[in-house]
């Protein structure tokens, strides 16, 4: 069942996210030597942890938005406050 989930839902979405990061990279918005595959894993992992594994059962939209902004800033991406 996990294999079907990974192949049907997770991997296509991860691939789409990597393609989006590649477009951002091509636009010069990420460091030239940025590894978009690793960056995707870092961001996805942090979000999965925050949404599914943290002790809090609910997160407000503003909290999640702030978390994503902080994650992106840590990668060197210029995100307005």
Secondary structure, 3 states (H helix, E strand, C coil): CHHHHHHHHHHHHHHHHHHHHHHHHHCCCCCCCCCHHHHHHHHHHHHHHHHHHCCCCCCCHHHHHHHHHHHHHHCCCCCCC
